[in-house]
Amino acid sequence: MAGRAMLAAAIGFVVIATSCMVRDAHGHDYRAALAMSLLYFEGQRSGRLPPGQRVQWRGDSALGDGGDHRVRELALPPSNVSVSVSVCVLTQCNAMQVDLTGGYYDSGDNVKFGFPMAFTVATLSWSVVEYGDRLDAAGELGHALDAVRWGADYLARAHASAGGGAEALYVQVGDGDSDHSCWQRPEDMDTPRTAYMVTASSPGSDVAAETAAALAAAAVALTRADANYASTLLVHAKQLFEFAKNHRGLYHNSVPSAAKFYASSGDEDELLWSAAWLYIATGGEEEYSAYIAGATNVGGVRSMFSWDDKFVGAQALLVLQGKLPAGGSHAEMKTNLEQFICNLVHPGGNGGGGGARLSPGGMLWWGSWNNMQYVTLASLVLAVHADHLTAARSASLQCGGGASVSPAQLNALARSQVDYILGMNPETMSYMVGYGSRYPAEVHHRAASLPSIKSSPAKVTCKGGFDYLNKGSPDPNVIAGAIVGGPDANDRYNDSRQNFQQAEPSTVTVAPIVGVLARLLP
């Protein structure tokens, strides 16, 4: 159980730092939960771990990522910027391996999927942009910026290593099928680490636009801490937006390996979402405001906000700015966003509850596979829109049937979802791993379920690891801060490692709750 001892060491200071916090009326320590949510991203890191790594049961992994490709051309950032790309003399470029180390594993496997990773960076950055002062007051801003930067470094490198400019982007390392045929910790994996890219001739406008959104959002989040680095991220974001605009096509058609795992339903949402972030990051440059004004599809009233559907995020961002024209598509986006929020406040009623209904225990519920991702994303939208209404001196949101909803009510709904996640639910279980006295013991997560390489350095083979998947005993390592997929529509949860729909955590689920938890702090 050395991994659990390492967990105690890793988060011991979290307990100390938060022991004097005044808990909320339900006894929840939002600061402790916030600290754990950021610790989770350190447990998901790929590549060579930094000296300040706090999750000590993890080790370096996937250090050869990109080795199956060669540098296409020299594309270096300014010398004072930390984004690392492969360096070569022009005449030797064809002999240099691409460096695609770093980034995050998306969930409980060992593949680096660029589409959800970019969305993770975008929503984590949004949490920082909205609630940076609160994160700072809680002593967590540095950890939040580290988490943003770890992901942004990889995404910028994936663009620069593909040659930079508006022509190509690496979008995935590893293959889901071969990865899922093994159960190995990332430090041991010997499955193929194939790197996949999109190009002008094999496009992926959805993933290119999403990566542009992530880097633009990261630039906004990081500009006060490192203006030069933020400027470099913004250059990448602008180039990738042009790539996405000029070379349309869904990325999973160019990278069939992604289709079974993160297929995309379209690219118009990513283009609008990235234009919104670029509008903010550039201080309102005409190119991006014109793109937004000319968009023929602004989403309508959406059923959810997710890694595959960003229309709600784009609508919320643009409404928050409060500087766009009151008519046309902008007015339509505002109306659509407000209806989405009204549907959350009155789930299952007129309008379909935004696709959600309320479980008997009070959880917004969309579907059986990782429902919590939709819960945390919706909660972030509720929190930021409540603050927008308050700042705009709007007394309430007007919903159908003459019902009005105050900012306090929106915040209360967001709080209720966080409280449910942290243990105020019929199972009396925290769905954030490591938080509280009772949380999932069998998380569908390779690294957590296998002995730490620090305590058990002997290699765990591809097939030998399945003994641990099927073991039916608590994880030897606690993946603190992870939020599992969560219970079913009737609040039932089956704590089994094989129950991947309910027991697998994901970075896209945790990123938005960082902002919501910061907002709930006193």
Steps between C-alpha positions, in 0.01 A plus 500: 500500500796732439293695248247596765784612726628714215151649464505600865835668451389671180184652641598529863565868458154535344342377821722727709436801280124455512452379856412848615251564225143572590297229333169567331166416656523139377849452638681514166853637487506656155861607538614143563295380202651777286853401599428136419348585162826668397706215644312268265659659195844410634387138515402518131829638377686332217867553427792589726358614833625832642694537827192639675282198418280434804339171393799289591365158404518601133821487296626618161314346207471503120837671455522383139171652384543646153794276421323344203499838321765742378502878529339642188670840509663736744233678705639652818336738748693800634801403713346643817196270480486160668304307235738221403520380141752283325800711400703422189726656242303553184701245304448240774131546571394185321704295746351649816228322694189693593458567872142431611576431864293659773130578510230302679351152479131564446336257744593159636703391198837597357409669171548871444188611311549858383131583465394455865842619622452832323152534647642424844757779462232740375259443789778490760623832360146637517489406868819701553384797292172528692624417850873567504472736797312240702751231403776734611333568834470124553869451425424293189557740212855377447384139479219598262740686271741206510216272388405734216859538391572126501219447251569815296868410464406170341238649268736773379772240448256280305448793266862615476627145449262463206670795334308789653297733284151421383556163340535214754451385859574180692174394662556161665774276637420133555223280371185438701447141383851380582501697824171345609634153425751553782473601864833665576620795701630779273856455622504143358290521187638341187196544278552692172546874552402601149466874453214620281464837331258707296616698199360713220437188296377292795318769700368520850341842536321395820816400689704785350239754611474339843878518540484865394237562768714325762812701418313830482332429834833397652653822371234701684548295817880526496556852372551659843744229607700480175406746227765377253386139527136608467588691183655188350192294583286765332708476180437124492130557567464746214677270255290201602179700461603583143580134440156401627319765295680425178508119512166367614436138588439282807821371649387144564462453124870580470594311817268196506667380820318780684154416369414232759608716791455871428311537175392854419147596404597820318739795491278809512492499880880479528544779246260728689653406837853569375395828339349603834822424687711674236269801517568517874873424476563764232296770667227487238681480167270557204575166335345310789207729565419484128516122502264485797259752345497305174452156651197333344470239774525620860363179645139565593396375844738219581429186698842497670847653518771239435837420340310441175254791522639842591216723383389572859855596592526738205161653579595550865837655418351750256215596732754552778690752289199728481659699218353338192203645309160442655338376179544221249689186589624646827147550627418148382795359696389680815146365466628149435732508801226628729266224388767238559545632854125517559478138393761412763306683768180321397633163377267269317240769456408710199794498261626160609708618792789578269529127448527443874264372761539499874576177682306423821807611695533831316766432233460643151507194280563473126628150436650184641858548376698751707201715586712711735678666208173669404426588863828680561491687169141613554593609853779721367258666257252556783765659721646734239158608373383572854802725543427664165144581607625643827767713330248623241260591784239271349263394774410167347480273199155477347392144423178370345166531671593828666755332729802706594827355625742707706880476491482354850279219370744422220784485749290281727442253217872489420576449871246220525674311219841542664356389835354193331840415353669545838267262681157655556324227305300181569818287495668739749809457286735766372545457127824697527764240579694571819247750636304410812485172688329298225585516133540251212764241588515331159557770244524398134849644466807305398761694695294509820403132491853364449782509757712815476821458306670667797409214735477218243750568222459160331328543163127434485433337165221581258286201592632456854342827601150362450541310826480839669204616289305194611630485856202658673708673768573869573744684278855498639535864393234763562455725197407797721270761348371275223124513449355171380222472245246483781172329581205413280176691461375351828813591697641146505875446470681171452854533637673256266813562297341320206208742500668749266186703428465599866848446645731666246610860568594750231688827475202662324293439814743650749613811307173698538447413866823684579319823419178406677681400820696827494173691458347323802780599736399759760 
